């Protein structure tokens, strides 16, 4: 168990570079399986989830190599296996993305079902429904999905509009790229990560239209060729640094960002009294004193992202007034509120809503990170709190944030990483 220790009360000042997107890069790594040849992906973040996906690709016989920091060369010409190892799928649900490309390229995929997750039920039934619609025979036995289709056939696929699954949209899009004929995905997700994946596929020779809309049309092609593509900036990391500044106070400029991917977050923070300026690829955040209470409801893009909901929970816990936070995507995404309550927050969770009465300040305490986003939110709570906060489970944060502690330190945060509970801290 690794620990992050924060001494709260310091304002943040300076510039912080935003890394490539975790959720944007993972689909590209899976998509590279479709390509007979070499793909080069730039702006790849050095985070644990990317390393897990690379292990997965290597296990399937794909050659991967970093030729410079953040520049990854992938060669899937000699794909050897169509079986995804369980120990990698259980580490990270995103690795289920290999299913669509394996099926499309080889006609076979044997991928363990990823199972539940601490933020709530996360089935893959929509992914499987899509593979079946494309003509695959799919069985699920012993926790393993086996899919077979000598050749996938284009189809009209209707996803549940109430849930709008990012993962299913991407997996089905990947599979349909090499299918015979045209596939239409209705109620497709419009997240920037879906759009980036579609643009990558286009660069490699796929034929897609309706990209960025809720009706995605994919005309199957014979094969994809190698291409070069730059992964989009991580809007969740950017949002996390924006909220960090909002709760700790100070003035921070985020570099290498896409403000147009963060409209709902910018508007929410402005409503909370935070001053925000931005240009094409930067965002400046200035905050002083307690934020104002703002109600939010998570929603598919362009709505407020569920991954940043815990950060808003931290801001709400020290806001002037009462905020209502509604979570509509994942049913157990309020796990972090028990930990915040240990730091003095006044939060009551009723079903899918949290009622947060702002208190003047939080106080440091030992707390437990239970997932990537909850972990980051607890670090933010530590920055805003009085005294020392110990966040156990730092390895969750490493899954999705590149050099999180170092970046916050460079902004003046008093934050350290400890190797194990009770052991001396590493700087
Ligand atoms: C992705 C992101 C995650 C983000 C989420 C929602 C990655 C690696 N992860 O997760 O950070 O929080 O989008 O924006 O990109 N569902 C089903 N059946 C399915 C698939 C999904 O019922 O087959 C449900 C889920 O339980 C959830 C909702 O649909 O309630 C949305 O999930 P989905 O968009 O698929 O999330 P992920 O792609 O897993």
Boltz pocket constraint, residues with backbone or C-beta under 6 A from the ligand:
constraints:
  - pocket:
      binder: B
      contacts: [[A, 22], [A, 23], [A, 24], [A, 26], [A, 93], [A, 94], [A, 121], [A, 122], [A, 123], [A, 124], [A, 125], [A, 126], [A, 127], [A, 128], [A, 163], [A, 164], [A, 165], [A, 166], [A, 167], [A, 168], [A, 193], [A, 306], [A, 307], [A, 328], [A, 329], [A, 330], [A, 331]]
      max_distance: 6.0
